[in-house]
Amino acid sequence: MINFDKELNSEQLRVVLEGDGPCLVLAGAGSGKTRTITYRVAYLLEKGVDPKNILLVTFTNKAAHEMIRRVQELTQGEITLPWSGTFHHIGYRILKKYAQVLGFQNNFSVLDSEDSRDMIKSCIKQEGIDRTQRRFPSPNVVQSIISYARNAEMTIHDVLELQHEQWINFEDILVSIAQEYTKRKKSANVMDFDDLLVYFHLLLLKSEDVRNKYAQQFLYVLVDEYQDTNKIQASIINLCASIHKNILVVGDDAQSIYSFRAADIQNILSFSARGGSASGGETVYPDAKIFKLETNYRSTPEILDVANEVIANNTKQYKKELVSVLQGFTKPEVHAFTDAGEEAEFILNRISELRDEGVPLSEIAVLFRAAFHSQQLEMRLTKEDIPYDYRGGIRFFERAHVKDILAYLRMYNNIQDTIAWSRVLNMQVGIGPAGVQKIYEKIVAGGAALEPPVRTEHLRHLGSVLPARGQIGWSDFLQIWEKLNKVHNKIPSELIRAVIDSKYQEYLENEYPDYRDRMQDLEQLAVFAERYMSLEDPSEALDRFLGEATLQESYHAQQAHDNSGGNEERLILSTVHQAKGLEWSAVFVLNVSAGQFPNDRASRGDDLEEERRLFYVAITRAKKYLYLTYPLVSNSHSLLQGPSPFIDEINRDLIDYNTNEDDTTFFDPSSDDDDVTYESLDEDTPRRSFLKGLDEL
């Protein structure tokens, strides 16, 4: 028998013993959420509930396996929970039995992301769209639009207005492509990841027999990370719990940060009427019990004081006050610097001091709002040979768009660079490997006549070896080349900005859902290149810049190789989104600046509140040391910026301030904001479900 009184604190114990009926468990950061859920399951099993009558839904297979492992340890047996797993996993199992109700065969296959994109590409072609001849979103972008619309239960029109205004004129074509995609999947007896949710939901709505069967079977329904559910997932859970009403959802509205994945915070805010004015609308379970887990086992009281102060400014929330069980330590620190280089220097020095004090590198993390914020720090870490792991994307010089720009500059600097030519020309409309080879042969034959700098008119005739549609791409390429030729003194940073401000921008818009983020990366590349402006010989400056960039790429490749076989401690660099659920002894949050965090597109309302929740998540990753830093000058445009308004919301008594600025200017939130957008979680994967592959079902 488990001694629940001994194993749990009073807040957790109430959930375990009193969790019948509709229940909302508001689990604050570091409050033992997983422990509470597993003990609740163990309690039900101890009371004689059959495992098959428990539905436990998580967002990752890793979380499901961890909970099952803990339950088995608690019950000292080999008890399995046959109905535990992700929403997609549960949907897959049930659809395998009842797919015929929806017009599929029960032996349907599941498309992975690549297969899905290939089918969408075929649908685009059927619509008569030749992307080699006209500007149209890539299959990657089309997939993202369709996926978001389905998960958010929105129309294509609404998604375009929200996220892709540049494609609004193609609405009718995109709707037709989405319809054809659906038709083809059904004809081929296949489903994609989104279908596993959409059709599972449709099955429960369409078939009363199926709905009643599972609603009757599942005496208890438990859901983890409820704040991350979308509308479809919330409806599925409600249908599965529609008979017994024993539905216990666990989450934290203060950590709802995935709206770009179609997660809907209203699911948790409107769950119970007892939350006061949390949602301001109708509630799903008016009489649902609310439990609060506010005892924090992770962070010091000083860190939690700051976290509580920040999140209190949100209006749409369940009020909570995290309380630490740890002894008091040191106040979080705020540091202002002249620029990002000085900011990076401080972080490196402080990391060195922490290591001397006994904090291992693996217990130190540097977090940031958007991926491009880390560029200056990455440069310094490489120079100092400090090993680090990068989470939330790809290291700066390994990003596809950064490599694209470097290829343009390498080709401009060395006209015979065949690798650069191949990369650049393969991006152009109508030019494939065969066309690239023909062009390159002409260049080699040109010899001394094409010594750099090569004028545009010397290249124009080369396009004659290409077919008609390839000459369209060649014309686009020549426009970019002409932009490069017009750069005065061939300064590397200005050459980069010339490419950014060319037809290449259209290419990014066509190919990637997160093209705005990529544009920000490229501006940071230009900032990095500005350090070579002072050299007297422009050609030497370009050579040195490209050499440094190559060294960065080589270093990252070598470090990735070293990572595969070593156990060396590594510093963690991560976006805040990817850091959720993790913790470190020391956390640095860099570039907490006006216009950067929060990003300037989230200036009001729900968007601003989500940005504040993201800041709250960053703060609550820290166990002992917390540093909030920002540069006074924007990297992107050399404009004066102030601290984030979120810093301004913190009582000064709660933080140690370290700045050379006068108090009157330190907290001035007015600034010329930079255009920062939501960062992507994966370099070349569209924003869709949490699943990455079939093995996650």
Salt bridges, closest charged atoms under 4 A:
GLU7 OE1 - ARG35 NH2 3.18
GLU18 OE1 - ARG14 NE 3.52
ASP20 OD1 - ARG40 NH2 2.74
ASP50 OD2 - LYS52 NZ 3.15
GLU66 OE2 - ARG69 NH2 2.64
GLU66 OE2 - ARG70 NE 2.83
GLU73 OE2 - ARG69 NH1 2.44
ASP130 OD2 - ARG469 NH1 3.60
GLU161 OE2 - HIS157 NE2 3.31
GLU171 OE1 - HIS157 ND1 2.83
GLU180 OE2 - ARG184 NE 2.89
ASP192 OD1 - ARG150 NH1 3.79
ASP192 OD2 - LYS185 NZ 3.17
ASP194 OD2 - ARG688 NH2 3.54
ASP195 OD1 - ARG150 NH1 2.50
ASP195 OD2 - LYS185 NZ 2.87
ASP224 OD1 - LYS33 NZ 2.95
GLU225 OE2 - LYS33 NZ 3.47
GLU225 OE1 - LYS580 NZ 3.18
ASP228 OD2 - LYS580 NZ 3.65
ASP252 OD1 - LYS320 NZ 3.29
ASP253 OD1 - LYS320 NZ 2.89
GLU333 OE1 - HIS335 NE2 2.66
GLU345 OE1 - ARG380 NH1 2.20
GLU353 OE1 - ARG350 NH1 3.05
GLU357 OE2 - ARG350 NH1 3.57
GLU363 OE1 - LYS623 NZ 3.21
GLU378 OE2 - ARG399 NH2 3.82
GLU384 OE2 - ARG380 NH2 3.33
ASP404 OD1 - ARG423 NE 2.74
GLU457 OE2 - ARG455 NE 2.76
ASP476 OD1 - LYS503 NZ 3.98
GLU494 OE2 - ARG497 NH1 3.35
ASP501 OD2 - LYS483 NZ 3.51
GLU506 OE1 - LYS503 NZ 3.72
GLU509 OE1 - ARG135 NH2 2.58
GLU511 OE2 - ARG131 NH2 2.63
ASP514 OD1 - ARG518 NE 2.88
ASP517 OD2 - ARG687 NH2 3.28
ASP521 OD1 - ARG399 NH1 3.17
ASP521 OD2 - HIS401 NE2 2.78
GLU523 OE2 - ARG497 NH2 2.76
GLU530 OE2 - ARG497 NH2 2.81
GLU553 OE2 - ARG410 NH2 2.95
ASP562 OD1 - HIS561 ND1 3.75
GLU568 OE1 - ARG570 NH2 3.57
GLU583 OE1 - ARG298 NE 2.81
GLU583 OE2 - LYS623 NZ 3.96
ASP606 OD1 - LYS316 NZ 3.22
GLU610 OE1 - ARG613 NH2 3.68
GLU611 OE2 - ARG369 NH2 2.87
GLU649 OE2 - ARG612 NH2 2.68
ASP663 OD2 - ARG652 NH1 3.68
GLU679 OE2 - HIS577 ND1 2.79
GLU683 OE2 - HIS401 ND1 3.54
GLU683 OE2 - ARG518 NH1 3.39
ASP684 OD1 - ARG518 NH2 3.38
